[in-house]
Each structure stands twice: as structure tokens, then as C-alpha cells.
């Protein structure tokens, strides 16, 4: 099976009903959408679209969505919504290409709300929906779909609907079904059975850590969407980010991580995310920091080169190579771009940002381009204190800072590509890759400070070490030239050092003794799942088993604090309190937060061989 065959099967076969937004379900083959909405009668507000993590300061009440399970194959989904003093649970399942929705009010206002199901066809697909009696009939190009409900009809024309709809009183559980009528008793039995089966399968595979897997699956599935323009299924970091970028935004390292995370439950979604983010590769050869639905990409900069490693780890799980054969040439081009544009003569690498023309008039074509901030954006650590006072070299288009983190990631990229070249029959590329690997490893050694027992970033203009440190300095452990003695010193003198990284909530994105740490604002001190994950991945190739176990436990604790309380998967967390909701710059359902779950699953043995090169 090639990618096109897999994508066709994914979109038109078993994955027939996809969740477009929290309460909107779409029949993928023909684009029929069934959207649930609510009208309350205390003040007359209407909730047309529900989103996870939305908040604002307007007078309009904002919903609070609590994501439950969301099976990769849509066999069971659960979402609880609190809004205007009411709480409603929505569950779904798909059987024989037909959808069953069960809507259960948990708490209500004095006067029950009205529940609305509106139908329509998306993406310009042919079809129309009409109401006949107490049901809907959707007329598509390939089939007609009947929609039934157990609800009692309720009339209120003062609602913002554009197409045919059903409106019922929400004074008890309500069923909507396609294809045939389904009674409340039947729906409850069917959905309860699917929920039990889903949880049982997760328990069979992951035992006591099944809840961690289900949380990771939920994070990815609720954020997954269909891009009609590209005819592809992708998992942007969150739906809130997608709304503000014209329909979707893909970030480089974020989506490579998403591809690997999905490999534990859905080969189709895993391969789709890995392939589609690489397809955003620019003519110059790099995978951009971001790519939006508007067509804009960050033409001046890339992001951390983790694609080869994530593809290699995914291929390890599925034991096949056809996606690796397709992606290998693009990943090799990206590796060579880093060597040509970001490598210093001594083999170290520096983050950069190239000059570009303004084509869209977007903020990010003018702000943070060909300057220190643009180079910091390429690192992925946008406002990291490590780069506050580092000058930018306009001739090389790079920071005047040899970066331990980038050098370590480039070493990982070279080593991963060598393995991929072996697996895909590109042996002729290996000598050049080995030469680049050796050069980068030699460069990394110039960043070691024997007195402090650590690898430090070094100014390329003055030769002085920069003492502002983050978890990226542990990426040096991707080099096999770091001796066991040095590994131990890095662990004992820095990882376990409470003045630098150690604490109840970790890893902080800047050392705890850094002047910027108390700010706890974005990359200025907060804990981030991708940092934990990449440090854990680096530890997998060392003898620091105690550090690896400790980091896995700390990562699980960090994730579960907000997940158990709010069902949030945060973009970042406070490394003093462990909270995520304390900052407006922490998206509440950002899928890479679930990398914390992946670490716990890997440490428990569910990803054998991870990090072995």
C-alpha cells in the first residue's frame, strides 16, 4: 500500500465519520456535517460552535469543554460541555457507516435548553438537506442520509441557522441517529458497550498506564481535522491555533512529534502527519517553522530538525519502510540545508533567519525576520532568555552563538538519516552523512567546560561561554562521544541541581537560578513537554538510567495534575506550581503536551528500542 491508497482508505473506508469540531460530525466521503448547538433561556444565548480551551473577556458566556475519550477510529467519543449554568455530555459511535449521537444533560437551567442539530454539506461538496416531518434527509452525490431523533420537537425560529435543522427540548437524554431510528435504550447500550470495549483494549495493551495512552489519543484525535484544499487529514497543534490562521496551521517539530505519538494507535494518522509536514518543505530545502491555510510559510527560518528521528522511531513500530523510502530524500535535503546555512566552520551550528520579501503583509514577514528574534523563533524557544542579548550576524544570517541544542539535534538527525539510508538502500549517501556527523560531534566537544562539567553555548564573536542554560544543553547526550564520566557529571551537577533544573515540576525551560525564571512566561521558565521528551530520548542512549526513570515520573506527574482536574493538555506548564491555566500563553488543548504521556509509556516498556541508534 502506498500513501495515496492509505489516504483513500482512511478518508472513505472505516474512518467515515470524523469530528470536525467538538460537537460537529462529518461523513467524510460526501462532506455531510451534523452540528450540535444549544440555546438557553435564562438570557437567550446561543452556542453555535464549541471549542476546547476558549476564553475571552467579552460579555458573551464562553463554554468550558472537558474532552473525554476519542478513539482514533471514531468508534467512541465523549465530550462534556459546561455553559450558562448547564452541563451536557455528548457521546458518539459509528456502526455500519452510520452515526449515533447520545446527548445527556447532567445539570440544567430552570427552563430546559433547546438542542439543535443542523445539517449541511461542507467544502463545496454537492448536496442539500431538507426537513421532512420529525427528521432530516440529506441528499448527497452518492447517497441519501436520513437523520432521526428521539427528542421532542421544540420550535424557536430565533436561532442563527442557515440550513435545515432539528430542534428538540433538552429535558432528558436525546438520541440522533443516521440510517435508521435508534431508541434511547438501544443507543445507551450501544455506546456503553463501545466505551467499555475501547477502555478494555487500552488496558490490554498498556495495563496500568492505559489512562496515559487514552489521554494522548484524546489530545491527538480532538485536534485532528480534514484539510479540503490539500485533501488530507492533519493534526494541527490545537483548534484555537487553526482558527486564527485561516483554517489550520502546521508547526514543524510539533507535527513530527504528532506523527510519532499517533503511531501507538493509528498508522494512518501517524503516516499522514509525518508526510504532510514534510510536504511543506520549501524550494530552498528546509521544513518551515510554520505553514498556514492561507498559503504562507515562514520562508526565513526552519525549526528543530527532529523529522528523521521521529520517522525512524515510527518505522520501528510498524516494521515497514515504504514511508521512509518516500520521505528520505526530503529529509536528506533538510539535513544538507542545515549544514549549508546553519553550520559554523568548527562544526557547531547556530540558529538563524534569512532575509525574505514581503508577499502577504503578514506580521511574521516583517517582525522577527533576519534578526535575533527570528533566529530564536527558529529554535522553537521563541522568547528564551538564552538569546536575549545575543547579537545577530547579518552576513551569515545566524546568531553569534554556537548552540549546544541545535548541534545535538543535528547529530541526532545525521545518525537517524544514516540508519534510514541503510534501511532504504541509499548506502551511497552514508559516507557524506558520517562526515557531517563527525564534524558536528567535533564541534560539540568545543562546547564542553571541564570546570563546570557541562556543555555550554559559546559566543562565536568573543569565544566566551554563555552561562544561561536550558534543557536543550542535555541534547549533547545525542553524541556518542560523551563519556560515561561526563554523563554522570551532567546529571549530578546539573540535572539534579535544585538551583538549576531539579524540582517538583520540571523541566524548566531556563535554569531556576536564571534572572528570567520567576517570570514564568512562555519559554522564560515554564516547563514544556517537547523539552522533556527530547531530553528523555537523549537519555535513552546513555547509562543514566536513574535520570531517565526520574524524568519519566516527573513528566507523568506534570501531565496528570491538569488532566485530572480540567482535562487540559497544556502547551506549557508553570515549573513552580505545575499549573497550566495560570498563563494566557498556554493553549489548553495543545497536543504536544501529551508527549509527557509518551515518556511514561516508553519508560514502562511500551516503545522498546526507542532512542537506540
Secondary structure, DSSP 8 states (H G I E B T S, - for coil): --HHHHHHHHHHSS--EEEEETTEEEETTTTEEEEEEEE-SSS--EE-S--TT---SSSS---EEEEEEE-TTSS-EEEEEEETTEEEEEEEEEETTEEEEEEEEEE--SS-EEEEEEEEE-TT-SEEEEEETTEEEEEESS-EEEEEE-S-B-----S---S-EEEEEESS-EEEEESS---HHHHHHHHHHHHHHHHHHHHHHHGGGHHHHHHHHHHHHHHEEEETTTTEEEE-S-HHHHHTTTT-EEEHHHHHHHHHHHTTT-HHHHHHHHHHHHTT--TTS---SEEETTS-B-TT------HHHHHHHHHHHHT--HHHHHHHHHHHHHHHHHHHHHB-TTS-B--B------SS--HHHHSSSSSHHHHHHHHT-TT-GGGTT--EETTTTEESEE-HHHHHHHHHHHHHHHHHHHHHT-GGGHHHHHHHHHHHHHHHHTTEETTTTEE--EETTT--B-----GGGGGGGGSTTS-HHHHHHHIIIIIT-TTTT-SSS--BSS-TTSTTGGG-BTTBT-B-HHHHHHHHHHHTTSS-HHHHHHHHHHHHHHHHHHHHHH--B-S-B-TTT--STT-TTS-SB-GGGGHHHHHHHHHTTSSTTTT--
